[in-house]
């Protein structure tokens, strides 16, 4: 739901009535992850998607029904072997969808939409499996632990939900959590969907070259907040990088040591100049970031690795370096090279192999253990 926060917050501010269908669990090959949402307003306007098209019509009707009867419900959709044209997922997966009418008096959901719409980090925990009286109940949690709303039930249940939501918010993850009705962490009785809304992850591109300009565009397309850093002011300009969110003129290693990074940050080193690369990569390979890649030929890589070892970088740290950067696509142009780098970043993020899907026996939609077990629909 929070992935549609901007539009839903605007609808709420306008006083428009709407219902939201949210993916709360997936099994097998499913096109959208938990947290993906489709919303329908009272005038029939629809935004978002829960399946990439497979079951959108049926879910749209469920939203209209929820607007009429004001009931929260969970429905399961899967592939039908008897009738491949029946309402279901043609990809062979199974998804559970929770459909909830918006309630302006629900303090937690209202505050969550407002916070997410203004790029404030927040987590929303909702009961997606459990007793009918608790289904759809929600609690909002902020990074400092303050919260709004509540799940009701056992006094310890809110405390457990808040702790779980805060942990997932710190990691920037959306996931389901199984707890007991008494608030204990033992699975049984309740399933919570915790949606985390966090600022976009960072991509920092070092080296203000033509390849960097193409990579900036690819990074923006993937949803990153992109920074370009170069020590040469004549190259690090807004004219050369109009799509960058930020341009920094500084020595790369000095800037990296002073800026904020986290476990979602990707670092792309395109300078292929030892006086920049070695101090920068020495710093980068010791940070808990998602990806560190460096441009250069195989000969450059061998020389760079030798220099990094001499600078004190351990073999374990060096093993984190993606160099030469990118997947083997036969890229020639800056745009093709940017595509190969972006593809490697996506593969590293989701555990992909980078091999063609044709003839492969690996799953197309990977289970990243973000959803947990598939709950029984209510």
C-alpha positions in Angstrom: 0.0 0.0 0.0 2.8 2.4 0.9 4.1 2.2 -2.7 1.0 4.2 -3.7 1.3 6.6 -0.7 1.6 9.8 -2.8 -1.7 9.3 -4.7 -3.5 7.7 -1.8 -2.6 10.5 0.6 -3.9 13.0 -2.0 -7.2 11.1 -2.3 -7.5 11.1 1.5 -6.8 14.8 1.7 -9.5 15.4 -0.9 -12.0 13.3 1.1 -12.3 10.7 -1.7 -13.4 7.2 -0.6 -11.2 4.3 -1.8 -10.3 0.7 -1.2 -6.8 -0.9 -1.3 -5.9 -4.4 -2.4 -2.5 -5.4 -1.1 -0.4 -8.5 -1.8 0.1 -10.1 1.6 1.7 -13.4 0.7 3.1 -15.2 -2.4 3.9 -18.7 -3.3 5.7 -20.1 -6.3 6.2 -17.9 -9.3 4.3 -14.7 -8.6 4.8 -11.4 -10.5 4.5 -8.9 -7.6 6.0 -9.0 -4.1 4.2 -8.6 -0.7 3.2 -4.9 -0.3 2.4 -4.4 -4.0 -1.0 -2.7 -4.2 -4.0 -1.8 -6.4 -6.3 1.0 -5.2 -9.8 1.9 -6.5 -11.6 5.1 -5.7 -15.4 5.4 -5.4 -15.5 6.9 -8.9 -13.9 3.8 -10.4 -10.4 5.2 -10.8 -7.7 2.5 -10.4 -4.0 2.9 -9.7 -1.2 0.4 -9.0 -1.1 -3.4 -9.7 -1.0 -6.6 -7.7 -0.3 -9.1 -10.5 1.0 -7.4 -13.6 -2.4 -7.9 -15.2 -3.4 -11.5 -14.4 -6.1 -10.9 -11.8 -6.5 -7.2 -11.9 -10.1 -7.3 -13.1 -11.2 -9.6 -10.3 -9.3 -7.6 -7.7 -10.8 -4.4 -9.0 -14.3 -5.9 -8.4 -13.3 -6.9 -4.9 -12.3 -3.3 -4.2 -15.7 -2.0 -5.4 -17.4 -4.6 -3.2 -15.3 -3.5 -0.2 -16.4 0.1 -0.9 -20.0 -1.0 -0.6 -20.0 -3.4 2.4 -17.0 -1.8 4.2 -15.6 -5.3 5.0 -11.9 -6.3 5.0 -11.3 -9.7 3.3 -8.4 -11.9 2.1 -8.7 -13.7 -1.2 -6.4 -16.3 -2.8 -5.6 -16.4 -6.5 -3.7 -19.2 -8.2 -3.4 -21.1 -11.5 -6.2 -23.3 -12.6 -5.1 -26.4 -14.5 -8.7 -27.2 -15.4 -9.3 -23.8 -17.1 -6.2 -21.7 -17.9 -8.5 -18.8 -18.8 -10.2 -18.8 -15.4 -9.3 -15.9 -13.0 -5.8 -16.9 -11.8 -2.1 -16.4 -12.2 -0.9 -17.9 -15.6 2.7 -17.9 -14.2 1.7 -20.8 -11.9 2.1 -18.9 -8.6 -0.3 -18.3 -5.8 -0.9 -14.9 -4.1 -3.1 -13.8 -1.2 -4.7 -10.4 -1.5 -6.1 -8.4 1.4 -8.8 -5.9 0.3 -9.5 -3.1 2.8 -11.7 0.0 2.5 -10.0 3.2 3.6 -11.1 4.5 7.0 -10.2 8.1 7.8 -10.5 7.3 11.5 -7.7 4.7 11.2 -4.9 6.8 12.7 -2.1 4.4 11.8 -2.9 4.1 8.1 -3.7 7.7 7.7 -0.4 8.7 9.4 1.5 6.1 7.4 0.2 7.4 4.0 1.1 11.0 5.0 4.6 10.1 6.2 5.4 7.9 3.1 4.1 10.6 0.8 6.5 13.0 2.3 9.5 10.6 2.1 9.6 10.1 5.8 10.7 6.6 6.9 7.9 4.6 8.5 6.7 1.0 8.9 3.0 -0.1 8.9 2.2 -3.5 10.5 -1.2 -5.0 9.7 -2.9 -8.2 10.7 -3.4 -10.2 7.5 -4.3 -13.5 9.1 -6.0 -14.1 12.4 -9.3 -13.7 14.1 -11.9 -11.7 12.2 -11.9 -9.0 14.9 -8.2 -8.3 14.4 -8.0 -8.7 10.6 -6.8 -5.4 9.1 -5.9 -3.8 12.4 -2.7 -1.7 12.1 0.1 0.1 14.0 2.5 2.6 12.5 6.1 2.7 13.7 8.8 5.3 13.2 12.6 4.8 13.4 12.7 6.2 16.9 10.2 3.7 18.1 7.2 6.1 18.5 4.0 4.6 17.1 0.3 5.3 16.4 -2.6 2.9 16.3 -2.7 -0.6 17.7 -3.7 -4.2 17.0 -5.8 -4.8 20.1 -6.0 -8.2 21.6 -3.3 -9.3 24.2 -1.4 -6.3 25.8 1.9 -7.8 24.6 0.8 -8.1 21.0 1.4 -4.4 20.2 4.8 -4.5 21.8 5.9 -7.4 19.7 4.5 -5.9 16.5 6.3 -2.6 17.1 9.6 -4.4 17.8 9.3 -6.5 14.6 8.2 -3.4 12.5 11.1 -1.3 13.8 13.6 -4.1 12.9 12.3 -4.4 9.4 12.2 -0.6 9.0 15.9 -0.4 10.0 16.6 -2.9 7.2 14.3 -1.2 4.7 12.4 -4.4 4.1 8.8 -5.4 3.7 7.9 -8.9 5.0 5.4 -11.0 6.9 5.9 -12.0 10.5 4.2 -14.9 12.3 3.4 -14.4 16.0 1.0 -15.8 18.5 -2.1 -13.9 19.7 -0.5 -13.4 23.1 2.4 -11.5 21.5 5.0 -14.2 21.8 7.4 -14.7 18.8 6.3 -18.3 18.4 4.5 -18.7 15.1 0.8 -19.4 15.4 -2.4 -17.5 15.3 -1.5 -14.3 13.6 0.4 -13.2 10.5 1.5 -9.5 10.3 2.4 -7.8 7.0 5.0 -5.1 7.8 5.4 -2.6 5.0 8.5 -0.3 5.2 8.6 3.0 3.4 12.1 4.3 3.2 13.9 6.9 1.1 15.3 5.6 -2.2 18.6 3.8 -2.0 21.7 5.6 -3.0 23.9 5.1 -6.1 27.2 7.0 -6.0 29.0 7.2 -9.3 32.7 8.1 -9.0 34.2 9.6 -12.2 32.5 12.3 -14.3 33.0 10.6 -17.7 30.6 9.8 -20.5 29.9 6.3 -19.2 28.9 7.9 -15.9 26.2 10.1 -17.6 24.6 6.9 -19.1 24.8 5.1 -15.7 23.2 8.0 -14.0 20.2 7.7 -16.3 20.1 3.9 -15.7 20.3 4.4 -11.9 17.4 6.9 -11.9 15.4 4.4 -14.0 16.0 1.8 -11.3 14.8 4.1 -8.6 18.1 5.2 -7.0 19.0 8.6 -5.6 22.1 9.2 -7.8 25.2 11.2 -6.8 28.1 11.9 -9.1 31.4 12.6 -7.4 34.7 13.8 -9.1 37.6 15.9 -7.9 37.7 17.8 -11.2 35.2 20.7 -11.2 35.5 21.2 -15.0 33.9 17.7 -15.5 31.5 17.5 -12.5 28.9 19.9 -13.7 25.1 20.0 -14.0 25.3 20.5 -17.7 27.1 17.2 -18.1 24.9 15.4 -15.6 21.4 16.9 -15.8 19.7 13.7 -14.5 21.9 13.4 -11.3 20.2 14.2 -8.0 23.5 15.5 -6.6 26.9 16.5 -8.0 29.9 16.6 -5.6 33.3 18.1 -6.4 35.7 16.4 -4.0 38.3 13.7 -3.8 36.3 10.4 -4.0 37.7 8.7 -0.9 37.2 11.8 1.2 33.6 12.2 0.1 32.8 8.5 0.7 34.3 8.7 4.2 32.1 11.7 5.0 28.7 10.8 3.4 26.0 8.4 4.6 25.7 4.9 3.2 23.8 1.9 4.2 23.2 -1.8 3.2 21.3 -0.7 0.1 23.9 1.7 -1.3 25.7 0.8 -4.5 29.1 2.3 -5.4 30.3 2.5 -9.0 33.9 3.5 -9.5 34.4 4.6 -13.1 37.6 6.6 -12.7 40.1 3.7 -13.5 42.9 5.9 -12.3 45.1 4.5 -9.5 45.4 7.8 -7.6 41.6 7.9 -7.2 40.8 4.2 -7.2 43.1 2.8 -4.5 42.2 5.1 -1.6 38.5 5.1 -2.7 38.2 1.3 -3.0 40.2 0.8 0.3 37.4 2.8 2.0 34.6 1.3 -0.1 35.4 -2.4 0.5 35.3 -1.9 4.2 31.8 -0.4 4.2 28.6 -2.5 4.7 27.1 -1.5 1.3 25.2 -3.6 -1.3 27.6 -3.4 -4.2 31.1 -2.1 -5.1 32.1 -2.2 -8.8 35.1 -0.7 -10.6 35.6 -0.1 -14.3 38.8 -1.1 -16.2 40.3 -3.8 -18.3 41.4 -7.2 -16.9 45.0 -5.9 -16.9 43.8 -2.8 -14.9 42.0 -5.1 -12.5 45.1 -7.2 -11.8 47.2 -4.1 -11.2 44.4 -2.6 -9.0 44.1 -5.8 -7.0 47.9 -5.8 -6.4 47.9 -2.2 -5.2 44.9 -2.8 -2.9 46.6 -5.7 -1.3 49.7 -3.5 -0.8 47.3 -0.9 0.8 46.2 -3.5 3.4 43.0 -4.7 1.8 42.3 -8.3 2.9 41.4 -11.1 0.5 38.0 -11.3 2.1 37.4 -7.6 1.4 38.9 -7.8 -2.1 36.4 -10.6 -2.9 33.6 -8.1 -2.6 34.9 -6.1 -5.6 33.0 -6.5 -8.9 35.7 -5.9 -11.4 35.7 -5.5 -14.3 32.3 -3.9 -13.6 29.1 -5.2 -15.2 27.8 -8.4 -16.9 29.2 -9.7 -20.2 26.7 -8.3 -22.7 29.3 -7.4 -25.3 28.6 -3.8 -24.5 30.3 -1.1 -26.6 28.6 2.2 -26.1 28.2 4.2 -22.8 24.5 3.2 -22.8 25.2 -0.5 -23.4 27.9 -0.4 -20.7 25.4 1.3 -18.3 22.9 -1.5 -19.0 25.5 -4.1 -18.2 26.4 -2.4 -14.9 22.7 -2.0 -14.0 22.0 -5.6 -14.8 24.8 -6.8 -12.5 23.5 -4.5 -9.7 20.0 -6.1 -10.1 21.4 -9.6 -10.2 23.5 -9.0 -7.1 20.5 -7.5 -5.3 18.2 -10.4 -6.0 20.6 -13.3 -6.3 20.3 -13.7 -10.0 22.8 -15.6 -12.1 23.0 -13.2 -15.1 22.5 -16.2 -17.4 19.8 -16.3 -20.1 16.4 -17.5 -18.9 16.0 -19.5 -22.1 16.8 -23.1 -21.3 17.5 -22.3 -17.7 15.8 -24.2 -14.8 16.1 -21.4 -12.3 12.9 -19.6 -11.1 12.0 -16.4 -12.9 10.4 -14.8 -9.7 12.8 -15.6 -6.9 11.7 -16.2 -3.3 13.8 -13.8 -1.3 12.2 -15.0 2.0 10.6 -11.6 2.4 7.1 -13.1 2.5 7.4 -16.0 4.9 5.0 -18.9 4.7 1.8 -18.4 2.7 -1.0 -17.9 5.2 -4.4 -19.6 4.8 -6.9 -17.1 3.5 -9.6 -15.9 5.9 
